[in-house]
Amino acid sequence: MKLSNAEKNIGIETFFSPFDGIGGKLRTTPDDFFVKEISQYPPAKDEGNYTIAEITVTNWETNTFIKEISDRLKISRNRISFAGTKDKRAKTTRVMSFYKVPKEKLSDIKIKDVSVDNIYYSDQQIKIGELLGNRFEITIRNIEHNIKTEQIQNIVSFINEKQGFPNFYGVQRFGTIRPVTHIVGEYIVRNDFKKAVMTYVANPIVGENENNYKLRERLQKTNNFSEALTTYPNELNFEKAILNKLVVNPDDFVGALMQLPKNLLTMFIYAYQSYIFNKILSERIKKGLSLDKAIVGDIILPVRNNVLDENELIPTTENNIEKINKQIAKGKAFVSGLLFGSDSKFSSGKMGEIEHKIIEKEKIDQRDFIVPEIPFLSSSGSRRPILSPVSNIEFELIKDDFNKDKLALRLKFDLKKGSYATSFLREFMKSEDIRNY
């Protein structure tokens, strides 16, 4: 079970289950990766400032889609809100809210590979994070014929026995084709805004579109922002927004970054924190420490009214460890890992040693996460469960419609919000090529 260098580059350094993978490839078509939010719907009202709708999109990146629909509606993107971002290479259904947009105007929108359903008014908007989870229907294709149902069942049984899988941040957090989001975030934290900008707009990555690779490569060599602005295709719209600013003021790298949407900018910082979290979780697994049971020194996050309370941090001691592990077994508490920031609280004991070791290797300080140049990028940090529960797992091994000499695995399952399907699927596939995810 060999790990890809690309996975190591995003901090994922181990597998969880001991069984061989089945290989295969995700997203042969976007329909192979279907995600539907398990949502909390705002109450309907005859009149209300918010128009609520279920939006289904196929092969749309979230920020690009928000820009497109805001342009079509002729409104600011700030009047559009949603609960969570979704993968681009997928078919996804989510609930969104639109401030002071008539139902008729929304229903008349015609965008390729987009459908708008269940439109109604409410006096409440959708807010980021306000979803219960996601329901997935995934097809993994290009599987060899020697793979048996028993091999898949072994992995399912192992994950069920362990009450879940490692809660790694998946490759989508960092960029599937260009996994650089965390690198941009690291440069921002280290106060090197020029490198942050150039990592985003230049920095060619093997595997991306060949023409874009060459254009990024040329910009990397020449630093000619005017030429790049002229030659970059419109699909690189965020890069062009940055370049447009740099043409006017070639040294204003902070101002150039500020041309990006706020949620994308914050994602850079979150991605770097996610990379560190992945490394900490990898180290815990490699040391053979359990994910579904606490050890002395662990910090526990409790579940209150079926919602994870990320603000109440409970240290595990010799006196309370038995009680804590009973709560974990019932799904009412989770062991947490560090999301490093300016006000982070470290574990103690063996987990604390791991967290301090990783931070020392990164050579960063808590104060680095205070970003005075772009204050809203400052992050106090938090903690995240190291185990992701998964429920309602169903699977079926079938013939691959796209290749008669291969098999396909159809999987259905539910995840809590914030968990990555690809981190679950990699335990089945164990692919050496991150692009298969």
Secondary structure, 3 states (H helix, E strand, C coil): CCCCHHHHHCCCCCCCCCCCCCCCECCCCHHHEEEEEEECCCCCCCCCCEEEEEEEEECCCHHHHHHHHHHHHCCCHHHEEECCCCCCCCEEEEEEEEECCCHHHHHCCCCCCEEEEEEEEECCCCCCCCEEEEEEEEEEEEECCCCCHHHHHHHHHHHHHCCCEECCCCHHHCCCCCCCHHHHHHHHHCCCHHHHHHHHHCCCCCCCCHHHHHHHHHHHHHCCHHHHHHHCCCCCHHHHHHHHHHHHCCCCHHHHHCCCCHHHHHHHHHHHHHHHHHHHHHHHHHCCCCCCCCCCCCEEEEEECCEECCCCCEECCCCCHHHHHHHHHCCCEEEEEEECCCCCCCCCHHHHHHHHHHHHHHCCCHHHHCCCCCHHHCCCCEEEECEECEEEEEEEEEECCCCCCCEEEEEEEEEECCCCHHHHHHHHHCCCCHHHC
